[in-house]
Amino acid sequence: MSSEDLRKSQQDVLSVVQQLHSLSPSAAQSLALQTMAAQLEADKVPRETSLATSEQYLVFSLADRELAVKAEFVQGVERLVDLTPVPNVVSWVRGVMNLRGSIISVVDLRMLLDLELLPYSPRTRLLSLQYNEMVICFVVDGVSEMLPIPPATIINGNVRQATIPQWVFPYTAGCALFTHRMVVILDVPRLLFSEKIQQYKALG
């Protein structure tokens, strides 16, 4: 790929990510799939094989690590908004927000995972995840892209050997290994229904 082709490809990815911020989850997934299909056509890769063997994941950053969740669990990506504080809850519950007519709890993922709390920046995003009837909005350092990940790149077994950080290990479903990149995959149901999330009321 020439430098000009690489630059255009990067611009296309950024354009898709910007559009994702304003779309519903279903529309976002549809847009990502359409973009991927167009790229496959341009590269002359068999579309049926690639789409059948890859699932879409939303990649976000936390503590200088890349993490990903299946697109099917993503309800939305929002910019920071004013939150309504909630009394008598643990510190990592930052408050609640109105998300398209529903009142959703907002959890700072750094605080939940006992990481250093940093000031929010223009890149900070609210990532709302859903499994069954449970919906929680997580504060993350940033959201970067929608990424197709083939199952062959995912290590599900002894993932400790893949240097997954201990602070996120209890909530992982494995990690995707690429040539110069490792993306930790979160197990969304395990995170949303974890014992820590369920015990959100402040002690004492």
N, C-alpha and C positions, 0 to 999 in steps of 0.2 A: 504494500500500500504506500503511495507517495505521501509526502508531507502535506500536500494540498488535500488529498483524500482524507487523511487523518484529521486535519483541521475541520473539514466539513462534517465528518462523522461526529466529532466532539460537539460541534455547534448543534447538530441534530439532536444529540442526547440532551443537551442543556435545554433546548426548546421543548422537548417532551416533558422533562422534569418540571419546567415552569407551568406547563399546561396541567400537569397532574395535580398541582396545588389547588386548582380551581374546579376540579372535576369530582364527581361522586366516585366511590370505589369501583362500581361496575363500569362506568365510563372510562375510568383511568385504566382498568385492566384491558378494556377493549382497545383503547388508544395504544397501549403498549404492545399488544399483540399485532395491531395493524402496522405499527412502526417496524416491529421485528420481521413481519412477513415481507414488507417492502425491502428491507435490507437483505433478506435471504434471496429475494428475486434478483436484486442487483448483483449479489455475489454468486448467483447461479448455484445455490445450495438447495438440495431437495427439500422443499418446504414441509412436506408431510412428515419426513423423518425427524427434522429438527424440532418442529413444533410438538410432535408427539413425545419426544424424549426430554423436553425441557419444561420446567414449571417457572412461572413468573414470581420473582421475589422483589420486594421493596428494600433497598439498601439504605441504612442510616448509620450515623457515626455516634460513638459514645466513648469517651476517654481514649481517643486516638485509635480506636478499633472500628472495623467495619462489621456491622451486624445486619442480618436480613430476616425478614418475615415473609411468609407466603402471601402473595397479593390477595388471595381469597379472604384473609383475615383482616385486611386493611379497610377501615371504614372511611378514613379521610386523613389528609395532612393539612394542618392549619398553621398560620402564623400566630405568634403570641398574642393573647388577648387578655383583658382584665378578668381576673377570676374572683369568684365570690368565696370568701373564707368560710370554713366549716369548723365549728367549735368541737373540742374534745376528740380530736383525731390525731394520729401520729404525724410527725413533722413532714414526712415525705408525701402526704396528701396535701397538695398545695391549694386545693379548693375545688369548686365545681364550676362548670361552664354550660352554656346553652348551645348544644350542637344540633343544628337543624331541628329545633323544637323539643329535643330531649335534654334533660339535665344529666351531665356526665361528670364523674369524678376525674380529677386531674392529678396524676402521680408523677413526681420527679423521679425518673428512672435512675439517675445518679444516686440520689439519696436512698432509694429503695435498695440499691445494690451496695450501699455503704462506700461509695466513692466520694472523692473530694468534690464539694459543692463549688461550682464556678459561677461567676456572674453570667446571666443570659446575654446572648449576642444577637446581631441581626440574622445569624444563621440558625438560631434555636428554633425548633419546630415542635408542634403538638401533633403527635402521632396517635390516632385513635384506632384501637384494635378491638375486634369483636369475635367471640366464639359462643355459639348458641345465643343465649339472651344476655350474656355478660359483655359490657362495653366499658372500656377504660381508656382514657386519653393519657399518653405518656409524654413527658417533656424529654426531648432528646437533643443532642448537640447539633444535629443537622440531618437533612435527608438529601441523598445524592442522585439515585437513579432507580429505574425499574430494570431488573436484570434477569434474563433467562438463565437458569442453572440446570444443566443436565444432571441426572441422578448419578452418573458415573464419576462426577467430580466430588460427590458428597461422601465424607467418611462418617459412618454412624457407629462404628465399633469403639475401639480404644482411642477416643478423641483427645484424651489427655496428652497423647504423644504429638498432637497437632498444636500444642502450646496454647490451648484455649485458656484465657485467664480464669482464675478461681472465682472471681466475683460474679461471673456470668454462667459458670459451669452448671449449676443446678437447673438452669432453665434452657439448656441447649438441646437441639435435636441433631447436632453434628456440626460439621464445618465443610465448606466448599473450598477445595484447593485448586488454584489456577497457577500458571507458570510463575507469576510474580505477585501473587495476591492470595490472601486467605480471608474468607468471609464466614463469620460465625452465624449459624442459623438458629434462631430462637424457636423454642417450642411454645407457641402462643397459648394453647389450652393449659399447659403446665404453669405458665407464668400467671395467667389470669385467675386460675383457680388454686394458686399456691397458698400454703398456710399463712405466709406472711401477708399476702394481699387480703386474705379473709379476716385477719386480726388487725384491722385498721384503726380501731378505737385506741385512744391514748391511754396509757397505763397510769394509775395513780390518780 
